[in-house]
């Protein structure tokens, strides 16, 4: 039984789709990237080419020097907080500087005119 649970957990962490499953990611040192999704956080080494493809795909918006949010997963942006979930749990929010907030709102509304 324990092996089945361990294998299922391992499969979740290996098979997530960045554009589909991830709310945001933060880039660390030496290619280590922290991916944050609905029910998990995954640290994974990513090549520069992979990282550039995530950013170039248009799915992610840079919100700080090392943090990118999935534009399709943003639920709201107000008072310096980007929320990804209706529960408004701290783990499902990213703080963004107020001076960057308007620029991010403009990018999000350009991608999805019905949002915001």
C-alpha positions as a printed NumPy array, in Angstrom:
array([[  0.   ,   0.   ,   0.   ],
       [  2.771,   2.422,   0.896],
       [  4.504,   1.814,  -2.442],
       [  1.318,   2.654,  -4.349],
       [  0.903,   5.96 ,  -2.492],
       [  4.562,   6.84 ,  -2.986],
       [  4.328,   6.   ,  -6.694],
       [  1.166,   8.093,  -7.155],
       [  2.808,  11.047,  -5.409],
       [  5.94 ,  10.674,  -7.509],
       [  3.85 ,  10.603, -10.701],
       [  2.038,  13.835,  -9.764],
       [  5.331,  15.631,  -9.268],
       [  6.823,  14.324, -12.483],
       [  3.83 ,  14.748, -14.765],
       [  2.465,  18.224, -14.073],
       [  1.988,  20.557, -17.041],
       [  3.422,  23.992, -16.371],
       [  0.976,  26.05 , -18.478],
       [ -2.044,  24.038, -17.316],
       [ -1.351,  23.252, -13.646],
       [  0.886,  26.001, -12.261],
       [ -0.366,  29.258, -10.693],
       [  3.071,  30.838, -10.544],
       [  6.744,  30.007, -10.404],
       [  9.805,  31.572,  -8.809],
       [ 13.277,  31.272, -10.244],
       [ 16.058,  30.523,  -7.792],
       [ 19.767,  29.919,  -8.089],
       [ 21.409,  27.507, -10.477],
       [ 18.262,  26.763, -12.451],
       [ 16.196,  25.697,  -9.437],
       [ 12.579,  26.752,  -9.992],
       [  9.754,  26.591,  -7.445],
       [  6.442,  25.781,  -9.128],
       [  3.282,  26.548,  -7.154],
       [ -0.011,  24.914,  -8.071],
       [ -3.385,  24.305,  -6.502],
       [ -2.326,  21.682,  -3.962],
       [  1.43 ,  21.504,  -4.215],
       [  4.774,  23.26 ,  -4.467],
       [  7.482,  21.594,  -6.508],
       [ 11.145,  22.535,  -6.716],
       [ 12.748,  21.362,  -9.894],
       [ 15.908,  22.094, -11.849],
       [ 15.018,  23.675, -15.181],
       [ 17.305,  24.491, -18.1  ],
       [ 17.583,  28.045, -19.366],
       [ 15.919,  26.929, -22.613],
       [ 12.917,  25.473, -20.735],
       [ 12.581,  28.603, -18.619],
       [ 12.761,  30.846, -21.687],
       [ 10.098,  28.737, -23.422],
       [  7.718,  29.132, -20.453],
       [  8.157,  32.887, -20.536],
       [  8.019,  33.145, -24.349],
       [  4.837,  31.036, -24.492],
       [  2.817,  34.054, -23.41 ],
       [  1.162,  32.161, -20.561],
       [  3.282,  33.8  , -17.874],
       [  3.672,  37.427, -16.844],
       [  6.708,  38.679, -14.951],
       [  5.587,  40.273, -11.677],
       [  8.966,  40.658,  -9.984],
       [ 12.614,  39.983, -10.704],
       [ 12.222,  36.238, -10.11 ],
       [  8.46 ,  35.559, -10.126],
       [  6.122,  34.809, -13.031],
       [  2.347,  34.275, -12.775],
       [  0.17 ,  32.21 , -15.073],
       [ -2.094,  34.817, -16.688],
       [ -4.816,  32.229, -17.29 ],
       [ -4.992,  31.304, -13.606],
       [ -5.295,  34.82 , -12.122],
       [ -8.656,  35.232, -10.431],
       [ -8.215,  38.806,  -9.216],
       [ -5.682,  41.569,  -8.742],
       [ -6.346,  44.203,  -6.103],
       [ -4.625,  45.952,  -3.213],
       [ -1.235,  44.618,  -4.233],
       [ -2.309,  40.955,  -4.193],
       [ -2.765,  38.532,  -7.081],
       [ -5.254,  35.801,  -6.13 ],
       [ -5.552,  32.43 ,  -7.833],
       [ -8.256,  30.779,  -5.736],
       [-11.593,  31.865,  -4.317],
       [-10.541,  30.717,  -0.842],
       [ -8.1  ,  33.65 ,  -0.746],
       [ -5.672,  31.429,   1.113],
       [ -2.241,  32.989,   1.592],
       [ -0.694,  30.11 ,  -0.316],
       [ -2.809,  31.015,  -3.336],
       [ -1.757,  34.667,  -3.419],
       [  1.271,  36.604,  -4.595],
       [  2.116,  40.057,  -3.366],
       [  2.966,  42.537,  -6.089],
       [  4.205,  46.086,  -5.674],
       [  1.485,  48.659,  -6.168],
       [  3.519,  50.498,  -8.8  ],
       [  3.638,  47.288, -10.886],
       [ -0.028,  46.446, -10.305],
       [ -1.461,  48.696, -13.038],
       [  0.958,  47.39 , -15.659],
       [  0.054,  43.811, -14.771],
       [ -3.671,  44.66 , -14.906],
       [ -3.162,  46.096, -18.385],
       [ -1.362,  42.947, -19.553],
       [ -4.055,  40.698, -18.085],
       [ -6.932,  42.685, -19.568],
       [ -5.223,  42.701, -22.98 ],
       [ -5.11 ,  38.885, -22.858],
       [ -8.648,  38.491, -21.519],
       [-10.819,  41.596, -22.048],
       [-13.665,  40.101, -19.965],
       [-11.481,  39.705, -16.857],
       [-10.553,  42.306, -14.274]])
